[in-house]
Amino acid sequence: MSTPFSTVETANFVADWPPAVVAKSVYKECIEEENRHKWIESEKAGYDLGEGCIQRWVSEHWSGYLRARWVEHLQGKCFWVELDRGDFGLLQREFQDQQDLLDVILDQLKTGKENLHVIVWALASGISIEPVHQILKALDVNSRRLMHRFERTLLEDRGIGQ
């Protein structure tokens, strides 16, 4: 799991980055997404659905939301400050000769599929497993997970990870 940079480290890094790159916070943007979801669902229901609506969004959408942000980071489209600085733009530097395969793998990962799903797909499709393995190893999806604030709170309430 990546460790978020301090505000000073983030400011220094972003200040040195090309101006066309947008730097954002996964957590800050997530709060906006949660509130948008809560507003839409509350409007449908005719009353404020409260914190429970946000917790449902987290359980149903957090993983996919984070995966999509991670892919943007890897593609160099948006610098997400909580994600690994070295991963930013990785896909612009690597696998240019395997772009079609990379796109299919990324599409699967963005929809929440795991490495094993991708490997099974490759084998069933008759695709050489070596380039698939190289891409999955470089992406290292399993070490790129961030906890949502509700997950951290739940663990802290249970006395885990303190």
PyMOL commands that set and color helices and strands:
alter all, ss='L'
color gray80, all
select helices_A, chain A and resi 7-15+26-45+50-75+85-87+90-93+96-110+115-124+129-139+141-143+149-157
alter helices_A, ss='H'
color red, helices_A
select strands_A, chain A and resi 22-24+78-80
alter strands_A, ss='S'
color yellow, strands_A
deselect
rebuild
show_as cartoon
